[in-house]
Amino acid sequence: MSGPGLDAWAGDLDGLPAEQILARAAGRFPHRLGLATGFGREGCVLVDLVARHGLDVDVFTLDTGVLFPETHALWEELEARYGVEIRSVRAPAGDLAEVDRGWETDPDRCCELRKVIPLGLELTRFDAWVTAIRRDQTAERRRARAVEWDGKFGLVKVNPLVGWTAQDVDAYVVRHGVPVNRLHDRGYPSIGCEPCTSPVSPGEDPRAGRWRGLEKKECGLHTRPGWTSSPSPASPKE
Ligand code: SF4
C-alpha cells in the first residue's frame, strides 16, 4: 500500500485521536502491525494505548545487549502492568561478537549490527509499523501524516502521536500513571544504550548525552531523507 491510496487514507486519519489511528491501522493490517518501542516516554504511551484498547499490535524492542538496568526494569514493569509481552529482538551472536565494545571502536557499525539490521529483518514480518513521530519534534516532521510510506524499510509507517506535543505526552503519562524510565528523573531525558548515554545538564540539548563527544547524533534507525530522530528540546524520544 503506497501512493495515492495511502495519501487518501492519511487524509481520513489525520486529526483523529491516537487510539483511533492505532485501531484503524490494527484493523487494516491484522497480525501484520508491529510496534518497536525503545522505552522512551512516547513508546511507553504507545504500549499503554495498545494494551488499554486491546489492539492487535505486536510489540517488540531492540535489545542491544547493553541497555541500562533501569531500562530492563521498565520493560518488566510494562509487561506486568499491562499483561503484554514485549518481545526481545536481538542481533545474532556472531554480529554481537563482531561489535563487542564496538561503541569504542566503530559506533556506526555497532549501531548498524545491534539495531538497524535487526530492525530491518524484524520489519519484514509486518505490513506496517507504529512509530512515535510527532510533528513538533523537528522541522522535517512538521509535514508528517498519521500514516506514511517508510521508504527505508519498505512498509507503512503509522504515527498515532503525530498531532501531539511534548506536553500532551507528559500529561498522558501523569493522567494514566504510565510507567516511564526512572533515569528521566536523574538527568537522562534521552536514553539509549548504557555505554553511549550520559546525563545532561540543565539547559543542554536533551540529546547532548547521546554519543557525547562524538559527531554521531543518530543510530540510523530513523535516518533517511525526510526522517530524523532529533527531538525538540522538550521531547526526548525512543
Ligand atoms: S548506541 Fe552505542 S552501544 Fe548502542 S548500538 Fe549504538 S554504538 Fe553500540
Residues whose N, C-alpha, C, O or C-beta is under 5 A from the ligand:
A	BS01	SF4	T64 V66 W103 P107 C110 C111 R114 G192 C193 P195 C196
